[in-house]
Amino acid sequence: MLRHEFQPGKLVAGLFVTATGVVFAGDAAGLWETPWFAVVPLIVGGLFLAGATAAVARGIRRRGDAESG
């Protein structure tokens, strides 16, 4: 099996998209009421956190490469 590089930014983005889906699935099932505009802060906030996570991970990875090389 081929190994791939761990990308925590994609993990964070996926968690927020999944959470948005769960929130709206609960609304569709009638478990609670969710306003239609709730998707904006969930997705935008998740993408912002994913970008910040990816930037930090890249900085850590670059610093580790510079010290070992």
Buried (B, 14 or more C-beta within 10 A) or exposed (E): EEEEEEBEBEEBBEEBBEEBEEBBEEBEEEEEEBEEEEBEEBBEEBBBBBEEBBEEBEEEEEEEEEEEE
